[in-house]
Amino acid sequence: MYEDIKIRKMEEHSYREWEGVPSCILYLGGCNMRCPYCNMKDLVLNYKSVEPIPFEKIKEFLLSNKKWVEGVVISGGEPSLNRGLVPLLQELKRMDFKIKLLTNGSNEPLIRKIMLSKLVDVITLDVKAPLVDKNYRDTTKSNVDIRNIRNLITFLKGSSFQYEISVTPVPGLMKEEDFERILASLVGIKTLVIRQFNPENTIDPSFEKIEPYSREYLEMLCKKAERAVRKCMLR
């Protein structure tokens, strides 16, 4: 019944990914980007060697912990590459959980369909670089069509859906002027999340030696963003 639902990792309790909503995070494997700073290396490069957790076991955990788990966050990898994503969302909705989906936006038609079908409550779109082909190729080491990402941003801006757009400033990859170029594409969005880079288990091991930007620097970026977006927060 659940053969297409392949969850490679589960974080049973989280308060960091969804503000005000105690959540369980489910991770799906596979990604069409190779961001060198990504710290989900096993879920991107070697996900097929990670044994899936039987969904029956996850379902049992969720139902028995409804007092403490209000929402389910779907992460990866890139969840929209998994053919089991929609069945997973449908099952979680039947179980009456709030759902947040994290995505890189490259599979815009499916993300739009999921939103219009009301299978999720919140979308988090992770923007990797200024929305220019070369910048995206250099940052993600991939050839994804950034028109899909641009289209999804436009769709989100004009919608009544709950959404966030997240950015991860990484020293050596994203300078202040790069952040400003990204921000210029996001004017008017509801919520911008600035994530702190985590130099652990990165796809490119050399990024484990990079010292993250200070919190003070990220707070400065957040203040700058507040002139262009409705809300900015650090995570």
Secondary structure, 3 states (H helix, E strand, C coil): CCCCCCEEEEEEEECCCCCCCCEEEEEECCCCCCCCCCCCHHHHCCHHHCCCECHHHHHHHHHHCCCCCCEEEEECCCHHHCCCHHHHHHHHHHCCCEEEEEECCCCHHHHHHHHHCCCCCEEEEECCCCCCHHHHHHHHCCCCCHHHHHHHHHHHHCCCCEEEEEECCCCCCCCHHHHHHHHHHCCCCCEEEECCCCCCCCCCHHHHHCCCCCHHHHHHHHHHHCCCCCEEEEC
